[in-house]
Amino acid sequence: MDWGILERDDELDQLAVAARDAADGAGSVALVFGEAGIGKSSLVKAMPAVLPEKARVLVGECDDLATRRPLGPFRDLVGSVGAELARALTAGGDRPRVYDALRAELTAAPHPAVLVVEDVHWADEASLDALRFLVHRVERLPALLVLTYRDDELDRRHPLHHLLGQVSRAERVHRLPLSRLSAGAVRELSSVSRLDPAEVYEVTSGNPFFVAEVVAAGGTGGVPPTVVDAVLARLRGLDDRTRDALEQLAVVPSAVERPLVDALFTDGVAELAAAEQRGLLTVTPERAGFRHELIRRAVADSLPAARRIELNRHVLAALVAKSGSDPARVVHHAAEAGDQEAVARYGPDAARDASGAGAHREAAAHLRLVLRQRDRFEAAELADLLERYAVESYTIADSAAAVDAERDAVALRRFLGDTRALGADLRWLSRIHWWAGNADEAQCAAREAIAVLEDAGDDRLLALALSNTSQLHMLSERTALAIDFGERAIALARRTGDDAILAHALNNVGSARWRDGDPLGRAQLEESLKVALAAGEVEHACRSYANLIWTLLQRLEFTEADRFLAPGMALADRAEHVGFLSYLHVATALRRFAAAAWDDAERHAEIGAHDFVPARCPALTVLARVRVRRGRDGGEELLDEAWEIAVRTRELQRTGPVAVARAEAAWLRGDHAAVIAVAGEVFEEARRLSAMPHVAELGYWLTKAGSPVPADGWDHPYALQAAGRWREAAEAWRAAGCPYEDAAALAESPDPDDKLTALAGLDALGAEPLARLVRGELRQLGVRHIPRGPLAATRDNPAGLTERQLQVVRLLAQGLTNPEIAERLVVSVRTVDNHVSAVLDKLGARSRRQATARATELGLVPGRET
């Protein structure tokens, strides 16, 4: 009996309904998740019995290899899918071909197709890419995509989160979290043994696999002290030959295909019969494997190290003797066997396969193993490997590893006297140094790259070095130099016909011009994007998206920025370019912060607040500003770290926003001297560089703190506020879609009615620090009946309202209509309609009046003070 499907009727019913819908063309995704041993695989095995009669079930598994197999779960399908998909998967490197073949396979009759990918927490990057492709289209396919994974193995940096985020946006998603068995079920199952059911439940916590193993081992007279002991108890009584076979299979972290079984065992599958009869293995004509991954791990973990090494050597020898073996598997077993020569021999090919399939994490992991054997390579080959590792590490945002490897590559190029290769690697070193936040080193390597390549006779490499220097000048607001170097690069790129360098140089010149106020700049930046996309240059296209979005955000053109955010993030996500994906998540955080959607802003900022410096600094700034505006602890500490990073970059695009955030925090705590101290020096640099947005905002805070700056006549809202034109500023902020800034500008009015309106907006947003200051100003003006702020219970949110729903209910309490709420929050009326409906439902109210009364009782909306 498979206890993994006990108490799973509801989940099976949901899968059956989803499959029937898929047969009618309404495809969907089902997420089956839970801890190890909870019954995910059992549910998948039971699923065919409840599916429509013509359903095709395709199952692929992700393996717990040290370095994953590119497209591993899809390659498992070979033999049960059509010839075109089989050929595409075997070739591997042509991802569009694989994607098209997958879509064609799922569209082919009979319907529905049920594609199951098990253990996606172990999926390689290329497989995640393919799944993203399918998720994006599954609603239009006659297919059900079932993904199983262990949710307790996902930290916040796990790459699976990107896929799950895309799944969450699909129209039809079935989430099937698998719970543990109830105490009653464990009692019933334990009744067949002499074990105490309560003790079984206590030891296993209702995990179906653990229960099964403990009860199966219970015939020996007692509950084993650990689950591993329970598994090993199942092996007692097996003959030595069968135990040897199980141990051999246990070192292979996947099902073992039939040719490998035959190579490992003299009598082939016959040696596995006794273990299969004990229920330890599943054997088919195609492959053999343990019935559960935990059984394999228990057996493998019980082996002495010397025995594991010996068994891995057997597998390695069998794989090497068989032509066409997956190099990733060869490298895994070579590493486990301690065969460094085999790692060095097969690792570069495994890395090349992984990189070609878009699995850059796996490529970097293979090269990391290879580079532990540096003395096995000649200098030129080692330099190439170091460069490859640096680029793969850069792609996955491992800046420290990328810098170290590229420095070593440069040193070898110097030794070899290869001028062109040295120039190319110096350019890479400059780029990677900037990526790591080391401005001085980036500039130094950039200058040397140009010097080396000026007389090397390679216009293409020289163009790339010139464009790299143009980029550094653009990022440092040195517009004239950025344009000068960039135009030289553009001319060389056009002459050599290199679209990648052309896109890169157009990006730099366009960004510099546009930020300097030249409208030609945007046209060049959009041309950069067009050229990069047409040439399939993902990195350059991602950078074009990033600079378009960042500039539009800086210009307060938020709606226009939205046009580029979605396709930019989709491209970076699909290509697994972790650095740019993090960067665009931070851009999204900035966008949501401006809209006062602070929960969303925090979620996106947290994704970017890791070790990738260009994203970490602004991500920390967003996280800090949300805390500061909400009156929460920790904002100042985050700003201190962001400032340390910003100073190292020597770029105003980093120091400016952090200085603004520090100034705002100082103002809200009433420290005007600190405002001047943190904003003054950066303001002077911004004015020297004519960086208008930074000048306007920093100048505003200086003026507000009692150190007025010269009026420059700009129409930026902060410049208007600094000039005392608060009403115009409020209107500009409202038009841009910035509710907090709108309320803050309105609060500067001397009219109490304006201040009361501003206070209502701040209360709706939960902006307690500024609201407290406005209440103080109203008291000083002698205003009576000032609305109290939301009670402390608001923070606990007993009604379970979202951030936006809290804002809506507070505006409802002020008597605003849905169109008026939409205008205040800068969203559509339809969106407000949906929020109001959700608020009524959560508060158990039939009318807006009842909702207001209930929210007031819960402390979710302000009362009145006298």
N, C-alpha and C positions, 0 to 999 in steps of 0.2 A: 504494500500500500504506500502511495506517495503522500506523505503527510503535508507536503508543501502546498497542496491544493485544498486542505481543509479550511472551512470558513472563507472560501474565496468565490462563492456563488455570485455575489454582486459584481466583482471584478470581471468574471467570465461573461456575465450578462452584458456589461458595458462594452467589452471587446466584440461580442457578437453583434450588438446593435451598430457599433462603429463599422464593422466589416460589411453589414448589409447596406449601410449608407454609402460606403465606398463603392459597392457594386452598382449603385445608382449614380455614381460620378461625384459624390460628395466625400472626397478623401479627407483624412484627418490623421493626427498624430496621437499616439497613446504613450504616456510616460509611466513606466512600471518601476517603482523604486522602493528601496528599503535597505536594511543592513544585510551583511553577508549571511546566507543561510535562511533568509526569511521566506524563500519560495518563489523567487522571480523566475528561475529556470523551470520550476515545476509548473507554474502558471502558463508559461510559453508552451510546454509540452502538452498541457491539457487543452490548450486553445483550439486545435483543429477539430475537436469533437463538437464544438459549439458554433463553428463557422458555417457560412453557407456552403452548400454541397460542392459548388464549382470553385471555391476559393483555392488559390495557389499560395502556399506558405513557403517563404524563402527565409532561411535562418543563417546569419553570419555571426561570428563571435570575435570579440576583441580579446587579445591575449595579454597576460601580465609579463611580457618580455621586458628585459632591462631597457631595450630600445625597441619601440613598437614596429610592427611590419606596416609599411605604407599600404593603405587600402586593404589591410588584413581581413576585416569582416566581409568585404565585398569579394575578395579573392576566394573566400570559402564557398561562394556561390557557384564557382566554376564547376560545371558538371550537372547543374540543375537549372541553368539559364540558357538563353539563346546564344548562338555562335558569335554574334557581333559583340555582345557584352563580354563574353568570355575572352575574345581577342583583345578588346579594349583594356580589360583588367590585366591580362597577361603582359601587354605592352607597358601599361602603367603610367608612363610619363605624360601622355597627352590627356590632360584633365578634361578639356571640353568634350573629347570623344567619349571618355568614361561617363560623363554626366549625361550626354545625349543618349548613350546606350542604356543607361539606367532608366531614364525617363521612358524610352521606347519599350524596355522590358516590362515596366510596371503598367504600361498602357496596353500591352498585348493581351489578347484573350487567352484563357477565360478570365472573367472578373469575379471577385476582386483579387488583387494581388496583396498579400499581407507580408510585408518585409519586416523581419525582426532582426534587430542588431542588439546582441547581448553584451552587457558589461561595457557600455560606452564610456564609463569613467576611465577605461584603459585605451580608448581610441587614439589612434595617431592623428596628426594634423590633417593629412590627406583625406582620411575617412570623415573627420569632422567637416571638412570642406564639402565633401560629397553629400553629407547629411544636411548641411545648410542649403545646398542646392535643392534637395528634395523637399525639405520643409517649406521652402519659399514657394513651391509649386504644387504641394500635395493636395491642396484644396481643389485643384483642377484635374486631379488624377483619380482613376478608379482604384485607389490603393489605400491601405492602412499601414502607416509606419509605426512600428512598436519599438520603443527604445527602453532597455532595462539598464539600471545603474544603481550603484550604492551611494545614496545621498550622504551617508556619514563619512565618505572619503573625499568630499569636495570642500577644500578650503576656498577662500574668496578669490585666489589667484588661479584656480583650476580652469584649464581651457574649456571644459565642458560648459561653464557658465555662459559663454558667448552663444553656444548653440541653444541652450535652454532659454536664453533671452529672446532669441528669434522665435522659438516655439511658442513662447508666451504671447507673441503678437499674431499668431495664426488664428483663424476664425474658429476652427474646431479642434480643441485640445481636450484629451481625456487624461486626467491625472489620477493615477491609481497607486497611492501609497499603501504598501502592504504592512499590515499590523501583525503583531505576534499572536500566537494562539492564546485563547482565553484559558483561565485556570480550569474551567470545566472540560475543555477539549483535552488538555494535558492529563486531567484525571481519567478521562475515558481511554486515552491512548495508553496510559500507564497500567491500566487494569489487566493487560495481558501479561504483565511481569510481576515479580515479587517486590517491586520498588515502591517506596512511599511517594504517592503522587505529589504531595506538597513539597517533598524534597526535590523531586524532578523539576517541578515548576521553579523552585528557588534557584536551582543550579543552572537551568536553561533560560529562565525568564520568558519561556514560551516560544523561543526560536525554534521553528519546525525542524530544521536540520539537527540542532543540538538535541532536541527531544528524541528524534529518531535514533541518533547514535547512542544516546545514553540508554534508551530502552533496549536497543539491539544488544548492547554490551551487558545488559542487566542480568542475563542468564548466568553470569559468573558469580552472582550473589550480592552485588552492591553497586552503588553509583560511583563511577570513576571520579577522581578528584578534579580532573580537568577534561575538557572536551577532546583534547588531543589524546588523552588516555583512552577516551571512548572510541576514537577512531582506530587507534592502534590495537585495541581489544578485538576489533573485527578481523585483524590479521592473524590472530592466534589460531593455530591449528592448520594454517596453510602450509603446504610443503615449501622447501627452500627454493625450488625452481620458480614457483608462483610468486613468492615474496621478492625474489630477485627481479622478476619481470615488472612487478608493481613499482619497485624502487627505480628501475630504469625509466619507466613511463613518468614517474613523479618529477624528474628533473626537466621535463619538457612542458613549459607553461602554456600548453594549448592541446587541443585534440591532435592526435598523431595520425597523419594520413597513412593509408595502407602500404605504399612503397617503403616508407620509413619503418613501419612496424616489421615488415618482412626483412629489412636490412638489419634491424636490431636483434631479432629473435630467430634462432635457427629453425624453429617450427612455426614461425609466423604467429598468426592469431590463436593457434591452438594452445600456445603457452598461456593465454589469457583466460581460458575457459573457466578455470576454478574461481578466479577472482570475479569474473562476470556472474557466475552462479551465486556468489556471496553478495551480489548487489553493489560491488565496489566500482565496477567499470560498465561503460556502455560501449558495445562493439557493433559496428555495422560493416557492410562490405567495403565502405570507403575509408573509415577511420576508427580509431579506438581512443577512448579517453575516460577519465575518472567521472563518476556519476555526479560529483560535486567538487568544485574547486577546493573547498576546505579539506576534503579527503586528500587531494593531491598535496596540499601544503602541509598537512599533518604528517604524511609519509616523508616528504622531502625534508621537513624540519627535524625529523627524527634521525636522519642519516649523519654519521660522522663526516667531517669535512673531507677526509681522504676518499671516502666512498663517493661523495657527491662529485668530486673532481674526476674520479675514474669513470663514473656514469656519463658525465658531460663529455668526456673524451670519446666515448663510444658514439654518442650522438653526433659530435663534430665530425668524426671520421666518416660516418654514414652520409652526412650532408655533403661533405667535400667530395666524396666518391660519386655522388649523384649529380649529373649535369642539370643546370637550371635551378639549383637550390636558392632560396631567398637569402641574399647576403646578410640581411638583418638577423635572421635566425642563426646563420653561421657565426656571426660576430658575437651574438649572445652566448652561444655555447663555448666559443673560443675563450671569451672572458671568464665564464664560469669554470672552465677547465684550466685556466691559467696559461693558455697557449698564446703568448704574446706575439709570436711570429704570425699566427693565423689572424689575430686582430689587426696587425699592421698590414697584412696582405689583403684582407677582405673588407676592412673598415672603410677605406676611401670609396670603394664601389657602393657599399651600403649607404654611405652619406650622400653620394651622387644620386642614387635612386630616391632616397628620402627627399632631398632638395628638389629634384625634378617633379616629384609628386606633391610638392608644397608642404611637406612635413619638416619644417625648418628646425623644430625642437629636436626631432629625432636625428636630423643631419648633424646638428651641433653635438649631440651626445655621442654619435659614432666618431666624429673627428676628435672629440675630447679623449676618447679611449685610444685612438690611433696615436695622438700626440704624446701619450705617455711613453711611447717607444721611439723617441726622436732619433736616437742613435742608429736606428735601422735605415734611415733615409739619407740620400745625398742632399747637399745644401740646397740645390735648386728645387728639388721635389719637396723638401721640408718647407721652403719658403712658400710654395704654392699651397701646401696643406695649411700652413698658418694663416695665409690670406683667406682661404676658404672658411676656416674656422672663425676668423674675425668677422667676416661678412655674415655668416650664419648667426653668430652671437649678437651682432648688431641688429639683425632682423628680428630676433626674439627679445630684444631690449636687455640683453645681458651685457651692459656697457663695460663693466670691469674686465670680463673675459675678453671682450672685443679689443679693448685698448692693449692689454698685455700681449695678445697674439699678434696684433698688427705692429706693435713696436718690435717684436722679435722678427717679424717678416721684413720690416725695413732694415734692421741690422744685417740680416742675411743678404738682402739686395745690395747693400753697400759693400759687403765682403765680396760678392760675386761680380761687382762692377757693371751690373745690368742697368743702364741708365733709364731706359723706358720703364722697366718693371719697378725700379726705385721710385720714379716720378709717380707712377700709378698708385703705388702703395703709400707714398707720402700723402697723396690726395685722400686716400681712404683713411689714413691716420688722422688727418685734419677733420674729416667728417665725423669719425668716431669720437675724437676728443670733444667736439662740440656736443655730440649726442650725450656724452658723459658729463657735460657741464664745465669743461675745462677750456675757457675762452683763450687764454694765453697760448696754451699748447696747440690749440686749433689754428690760431693765426700763424704761429711759428712754422708748423708743418705745411700750411698753405703756401707761405712765401717760398719755402724751399722747393716745394713741388713745381712751382712756376719756374724757379731758377734752374732746376734740373732739366725741365722739359723744353725750355726755350730753344735749345740747340740740339734737341734729340731727334728732330726730323719727323715727329709724329703729331700732325695737326689735331688729330682727334683727342689724344691724351692732353695736349696743351689746352685745347678748348675746355676740357673737363676741369682742369686745374684752374683756369681763369674763371669758370663759372662757379667753382667752389669758393674762390676768393670773393667773387661778387656776392654770393650768398652770405658770407660772413659779414661783409660790409652792410648789406641790406638789413640783417638782423640787428646790427649795432646802430642803425639809423644814420649811417654815413651814405647818404643818397647818391651824391655825385660819384663817389668811388664805385659804388655798387653798379651804377649805370655804365660807367666807363669800362670796367672789367667785363660786365655782362654783355655789352654790345660787341666787344672783341670776341667773346665766346660764341655769340650768336652768328657772327660772320663766319667763323671757322666751322661751326656745326653745320651751317647751310652748305658751305663749300664741300665738306666731307660727307654730307648726306646722313648725318647721325641724328636721328629723331630724339633719342634719349637725351643727348646733351642739349639739343635745341630746346626741348621741353624744360629742362633744368634751368637753362640760361634765361629763357623767356619768363619763367617764374620769378627769378630774382629781379630782373629789370622791371617787370610789371608790378611786382609788390612794392619795390622802392618808389616807383613813380606814383603809384596810386596813393600810397601813404603820404606822399609829398604834395598831394592835391592835383596831380596830373591825371585827367580822365582817361588818357591813352593807356595808363597803367592797367586798368581793369581789362581792357581789350587784350593786352598782351598776356595777362594772367589767365584769361579764359582761353586764349590760343594755346598756352602752355598745357592746359588741361586737355584740350582737344587733341593736340599732337601726341601727348602721352597715352591717352586712351586708345587712339588709333594704332599706335605702335605696340600696345600691350605692355607698356612700361608701368607696372603697378606702383612701384615706389614713387616715381615722379608724378604719377597721377594723384596719389595720396597726398603728396606734398602740395600739389596745386589746389586740391580741395581744402587742405588745412589753411593755406594762406588766403584763399578766397573767403573762407568762413571767418577766420580770425580778423581779417580787415573789415568785413561787414559788421561783425560784432562790435569792433572798436568804433565804427561809424554809426552805431545804434540802428543799423538797418537789419533788424532781427528777422522780420518776415522773409527778407531776401536771403538771409543766411540759412533759413530753414530749407530753402530749395536745394542747397548743396549738402546739408548735413546728412540726410538719409542716404543718398547715393554714395557719399564719401565713406560713411561708416560701413555700408554694405560691402564696398570694395575692399577696405582694409580688413574687415572681418573675413570675407571670402578668401583673401590672399594670406590670412594669418600673419599680417604684418603687425606684430604686437605693439611696436612703438607707436606707429601712426594710429592704430586703433585706440590706444590709451589716450593719445593726444586729442583725438576727435571726441572721445568720451568727455574729456575735460572741456572741450569747446561746447559740447552739449550741456555740461554742468554750468558753464558761464551763461549760456542761453536761458536755461531754466532759472538760474539765479536772478537774471534780469527780469524775468516774468514773475518773480516772487514765488515760484513753485519750489520751495526750499527743500522739501523731502526728495524730489526728483534730482535737484542739483546735488545734494549730498550723495545720492546713490551713484550718479555718474562720476562725481569727483573721487569717490572711494576707489573706483576702478583704476583711475589714473594715479592715485597717490601711492605708487610703489617706487621701485628703485630707478625707474626711467626718468632722468632729471628734467628734460624739457616738459614732461607732463606733471611731474611731482610738484614742482614749485607752484604753478597756477592751481593745481588740485588742492594743495594745502591751503592756498589763499581762499578758495571758494569755501572749503570746509570751515575755515576760521571765520569768514564773514557771516556765514549762516549762524554760527554759534554766537557771534557778537551781536547780530541783529535780533536774535531771539533771547539774549540774556543768559545764555548757557555758559558753563565753565569750559575752559580749555582752549578758547580761541586765541588768546595771547601766546600760549606755548606753540601752537601751530604756526603762528605768524613769525615767531622767532626762528623756527627752523626754515620756513620759506625764505626769510630774509637772508639767512646764511647761504642758501643755494643761489638766490638771486645775485648776491654780491659776487660770487665766484664766476657767474656767467658774464659779468660786465656788460649786460644788455639792459637797456631801458625798458624793453618789453617785459622784463622780469622784475626789475627794481621798481618801476613805476606803479604797477598794481599792488605790490606788497606795501609800498610806502603809503598808498591811498588807504589800504585796509588798516594799517597801523594808525594812521591819522584819524580815521573814523572811530576806531576802538578807543583811542585816547579822548576824543571829543565826547563820546557817550559816557565815559567815566568822569568827565569834567576836568581833564588835565590838559588845559590849553597850551601850556608850555611844551608838553610832550608832542602835541600836534605840530608845533613849529619845528621842533627838533627833528622829528622823523620825516617831515615833508619838505623842509627848506632846501637841503642840498640836492635832492632828486628833482625838485622843481627847477632849480637853476640849470641842471643838466638838460632837462626836457626843453627849457626855453632856448638853451644854446643850440640844441638839435632841431628846433622848430617842430617838436612833436606835439601837435595841437591838443589831442585828447588828454594826454598826460598833463600838459600845461593847464588846461581848463580845470581838471578835477583837483590836482594838487593846489592850484591857485585858489580854488573855492575853499578848501579846508584851511589854508593859511589865512585867508580873509576872515573866515568864520572864527578863527582863533585869535583875531586881533592883529594880524600882520598882513594888511591888504597888499595885493599885487597890482601892477599897472593893468588897466583895462585895455585889451587888445582888439575889442570890437568883434570878437567871434560870436557865432550864434549857437555854440554848444550850450546845452541846458545848464551845465555847471558854470559856464562863463556868465550866463544870464543871471543865475543865482548870486554869483559873486558881485555882480553889478546891482543887486537889489531888485532885479526884475523877476520876482518869484512867480507871478501869475503866468508870464510867458513861459517860464521854465516848467511849471506844472503842466501846462498845455502840451509842451514838447515831450515831456516824459510820458504823459498819457497817450499821445499819438504813437510813441515808440513802443508802448506796451510794458511800462515799468511801474507797477503800482506802488512799490515802496518809495521810489524816488518822487513819484507824483505826490504822495502824501507828505513826504519830507519837505518838498518845495512849498506846498500849500501851507504847511505849518509855519512857514516864515512870514506869513501874512500878519499884519497887526490886527486884523479883524477877528474877533473871537469866533464868529460863525465859521470862518474859513478854518480856524484851528480846530473847532469841533468836528468839522467834516474830515479834516486830516486825521484826527484822533480816531474816528470811527474806522477809517481805512487801516490805520496802524493796528488797532485792536483786531480787526478781521484777519490781518496777516500774522498776528501773534508777535508783533515787533515791540516787545515790552520795554526795552531801554529807552527808545525814542518816544514811545507813548508816555512813559513816566515823565520825561522832560517836558512834553507838551502839556501834560496835566499841571505841572508846576507853573508853566507860563500862564495857563488859564486862571489858576488861583491868584497869581499876581495881578491879573487883569480884573479880579473881583467877580469872576463868573461863578454863579451858583449852579447846582444840579449838574455837576460834571460827571459823565458816565464813569463808573468804576471799571477797572480792567477785569478781564476774565479771571475767575477764581483759580486757585492752585489746582483744583480738580481737573481743569482743562488739560494740564500736562499729562494726566493719567488717561484722559479721554475715555470715560466709562461707556460712551455710546459706540465706540469703535469707528468714529468718523475719520476719514482721511484728512490730510492737510487741506486740500481744496474744499472738501465738504464742510470743514470747520469755518473756512472763510465764507462760504455761501450761507451757512446758518447764521453767522453773525451779521451779515448784510440783510438777510431776511428779517432779523430782529429789528433792524432799523426801518423796516417798511418798504424797502426797495422792491421794485418789480423785477421780473426776470431779465428784461432788456436792460434795466438800469444796473443790475448785478453784472451782466455780461460786459457792459461798458466799463464798469469799475475794475473788473478783473481781466479785461482785454481778452475775452474768449467769446465764442459764438453763443447765441441765445439757446440753440439746441443743446449745447454742452451744459449750460446752466439748467435747462429743463431736466436733463438726466441727473444732474447733481441734486436738484431739489427733490426729485422722486426718490433718490437713494437716501437722502436725509430723512424724509418723511417715514420711509420704511424702517430705517435704523432706530429712529426715535419712537416708533410705534404711534405716529400721529396721522390724523386724517386730513388735517388742514395746516396751512402755514402758521395760523395763530397757535394751534396746539403744539406745533414743532417749536415755536419760539418759547412757549411756556415750559415745555419739557427741557429745552436747552438751558433755559434760565435756572431751572431747578438743579440741573447738573453742573452749573457754574461754567457752562460753555460760552455764554454771552455775557457782556457786562451788564451790571445793574446800574443804579444811580447813586451818587454820593451827594451830600449837601454840604 
